Amino acid sequence: MTAYDQAYELKENLPVFLSQQYEPGYEVVVVDESSTDETPDVLKFFKKDYPHLYSTFLPKSEGYALSKKQAYNIGIKAAKNDWLMFVNPSHPPVGNDVLQAISENIDTTADLTLGYLTKKGIKLQAFVEVDEAKDHITRIERKLQKVRNRKRHHYRWGRYDFIVTKKPQAVEMLKYFELRPSLLARQAMRLRIFWKNLFSHYEYITYLLKEQ
């Protein structure tokens, strides 16, 4: 995950990401995009109790704007495992068994999978090739908060919560980050995503009710 001035979100949600019950083991890589708040201190604090937390830093160069693509590229290089999950610190898992459930239901033959958090469970949408997810990634990664925060039937419009892919495909995926399509092109993307997702097959993981 990447973070910029998200000390509060990390403090609230990082423990859930770090407490997944996943037998093969995993690591959480956080790329700090030159935060100006307490983000570095929060990451340092959690490292004491979670040895599988690794953080790195994207320095801000004078005259050059930082990009999400640069941050993710650093995170990909830092990751030790072949399978990667790109997540948002503001969208935590609903329980400590989510990672295990995803690993048991994901289509490992797909190049890339998008995950949607719904009220009743998780929808996994597999793409045989990375290029098939071009519209989804290009539209959502434009950092439009208004688009990101809409929740009603958000999977219909491709507003995913996480991405699962392997390292080589992750590098390929980054070419779609921060593209600047025209308004007409964005509207066309929106319609293509809607019709594709309306008739897509999803692997569905239902949340288990916790014992009281």
N, C-alpha and C positions, 0 to 999 in steps of 0.2 A: 504494500500500500504506500501511497505518497501522502504527505501532510504539509500543509502550510497554515500556520497560526491556528492549529486545531488542538491545542493543549486540552481543552475541556472534553472534546470528543474522545481523545486518546485516553484521558484519565477515566472516563466513564465506560468506554467500550473495549479498550485494549485487553483487559483481563479475560473477556469472553473469547476473543480471538486466541489468546494464549493458553486457554484452559480446555481445548478440544481433546476429547478422548479418541485418539487415532493411533492404532497399534504400530504402524510402520514408523511413526514419528514424523515430525514436521518442524519447520522453522517459520518465523514471522519476520519479514524484512520490511522495515519502514524507512522510506527515503524522505528526509526533512528538506523541504524546498526553501531553505534560508528563512525559516520562521523568525518572527520578531517577538513572539510571545514566549510562554514557558514550555513550549514543545520539547526542546532539548533536555530540560530538567525532568520532564515527565518520562521521557524515554530512558534517561539515566536511572531514574528511580525504579522502573519496572525491570530493568536488566539485572538488578540484584537478586530478584526472586525467580526470574524466568531466563535460564541460560539459552533457550532456543529463540530468544529475541535478538535480532541483529538490526542495528540502525546505521545508516550512512547519511551523508550530507551532500546536497547539491549547492555548490558555492555560487553566489550571485556575481557575475562578471559585470564590470562597469560598462554601461552602454548596451548590454545585451539582456533581453528579457528572458526569464526562465520559462521553460515549457514543460508540460506534462510528459511529453515524449522523451525529453532528456532525463527526467526523473525516473520514469519507468525503465529506460535503457540502463541506468545505473543499477536499479533494483534487479533487473534480469541478470546482469553480470555478477551481482553479489550473491544471487541465489545458488544454493548447492544442489538442489534437487531438480530432476527433469521435469516434473509436473509443477506448474505454477498456477496460482489463483490470484487474480487482481481484484482487490476489494476496496471498499470505501470505508474509512474509519467511522463514518456516520451511520453505516448500515451493518450493525453487528449481527452475528448468528443468534438465533432464538434459544439455543441450548448448546451444551458441550458435546453433543453427538452429531452435529450437523456435518462436519467434515467427513466423518466415517460414513454417514448416510449418502453423501454425495459420491464418495469413492465407490460405493457399492451399486449405485444406479447410473453412473455416467457411462456414455458410449465411448469406450477407449479407442474406437476406430475413427472417431471424428477428429478433425484438426483443431476445432474450437467449439466450446460450449458456453452459452450465455445462461446465467442463472437469474431467476426472478423470485424475490421474496414476496409471498402473498399472505393473506390473513390465515389461511388454512394449511399452507405448506410451501414447498419450493418447486418451481417449474424449471426444468432443464431443457434447453433448446440446443440441439446438436447441429453443427454445420460440418459437412464432409470436408470442405476446403475453406481456408481462411477468407478467400475472396467472396464467398457467399454471405459473409457477415459485414461486408464493406459498408453497406447503407447504415446498418445498426450502429457500428462503431463511429463512423464519420459524423453522424447526426448527434449522438449522445455525447461524444467527447469534445464537443464544441464548448463545453462548460456553461451551457445555458441553464442557470439555476431554476428558472421558471419551468423549463421542460423537465429537468431532473426531479423536481419536487412534486409533480403531479402523480397521484397514486391510483386513481380510478382506472381499472383495467390497464395498468401501465405496461403489462407484458404485450398487450395487443399493439402498442405503439413502439415496442422495442426498448422501453426504458429499463434496461437490465440493472441488476445490483452487483453482479460479479461476473468475471470471465475466467474460464478454466482452459488452459492450453499447455502445450509443451514448449520448451525453450526455443527451438528453431522456429516454430510457428508464432511465438510471441514476438520475436524480432521482426518477422514478416508483417505481423499485425500492426506494428507501430507506424507503418507508412500511412495508415488511415487516420492517425491522430492529428488533430489541428489542421486538417484540410479546410479550405474556405470556399465551399460551394456557394453558388449564387442563390438568391431567394427562390427562383424557379426550380433550381436543382434540388433544393431542400424540400420543397413541396412535393416534388416527384418522389424523393426518397421516402417521405412520410407515408405516401400512399402505397408505395411498394412494400414497405415494412408492414403496414396494416394488413394488406391482403396476404402477404406471406405468413405472418403470424396468426392470422385468423384461421388458416387451414393447416398450420404446422402441427406436427406430432410432438408432444412434450412428455418427458419422463417426469412423473409427479411424485414428490416425497411429501407424505402427510405428516404433520407434526403430531407427535405422540403426547397424549394428555399426561401431565405429571401427577403422580400420586400426592394427595394432600396429606 
